[in-house]
Every structure is written in C-alpha cells, then in structure tokens.
C-alpha cells in the first residue's frame, strides 16, 4: 500500500517508490478522486489501509469459493483503495513511519492470502500450491530486499530506476509492482482463468526477486558508494526525515 511518511509526492511517484503505469494511469486517477472527497471526513489513513486490506481479503475468499469475477472486482477495488491511505495521510498531516509499517504488513498479508485463495479455488492441486508458494516467496523476498536497501540508505524509487535501466527483465517491470500484480489477477479473474494469473505471478515474482537481489548487491558492493552517491543516502539523514 502507499507508504505514509513525510517525503513529498509527485504525479509519477508513490511514497513506496515509483508508480507503475497501472497505478499512474488507472489507479491513481481514481484514488485521488476518492481521497479528495474523504480527506475531510473523520476516517484516518490507517483506517483506509484496513479498508483496502479487507477488500483484498474478501477478494481472496471469493477466489477460494470459485467466484473469480467477484474476486477480481474486490481485488481491483482493494488495489484502487490502496492509494487512498497515503493520500489521506498527506492531506490530514498525519503521515508517519507507523503508517508505513502497517501498510507493509497488510500489503504482504493480503498478497499471500490472494495467492492462497486462487490456489484453493483452482482445485488445490499440489502444483497450484507450489506455484502459490513460489509467487509468495518472490513477492515477500523482493519486499525484504527493498526494505533492507532502504535501511542502508537506498531509496526505493532509485532501486526501481536501476532495475529498469540495467535489468534483463525490463519489459516485465511495468507489471512487477503490486499494482501490476493485482491488475493481472483481476484481468485473469474476469476471464475466469485465475490459475493462469497464479502461474504468471510465480514465474515473474521469482525472476524479479533474482533481479532485485542482483541490483541490491550491486548498489551495496564495496566501492559502489561513490558511483551511486546520488542514490545512496546516509542512514542518519534518512532517520531524521
């Protein structure tokens, strides 16, 4: 979900990194309209995080019950609401690291739940569960690498830029973020083929984890500090923001 902290936002950047094209052209225009209407209401940014989470979990349950179109609708709704929490936090002046932590946990929990729902609804075959496990490992692992790089002073947006510039999977990056993953689930769900989304996510998430580890090690390698001085920030400077 959109991270609540004090870094300023722009039209092409979510606070957890660069917005992908799905978020930029589909989700953000909708979430900003919602945020403009609800920012003055007595609903906090954290509560919007929970609302988006519940929508995603209900989508996972719908997939598990073999209702793929309902699941697709709920998952996409959760994806759109995913941007409301951060936008409301900035509008209300309540942005902070505690919201970022809540977002991170709810994001990854709902991601895994959606994968489990698809695997169960698809028949619960061993192959489906292995695909779900592979996808979950890739998604969570890539998130762990990003957070570790952030702890070392590497901004999430800069990690994504290096991936886009140097990665052998450049053509797949637009669908690599959470917005891309969830729209893939929604599209295959509406087509009543959610298992295809599961296998796509397994392959793509595994590849993306490999690439993120490679890029992360490149950024943190001895002697890389001078070359990437614009990318890596001192930890002290980040802790003050």
Order of alpha helices (4+ residues) and beta strands (2+ residues): beta-beta-alpha-alpha-alpha-alpha-alpha-alpha-alpha-alpha-alpha-alpha-alpha
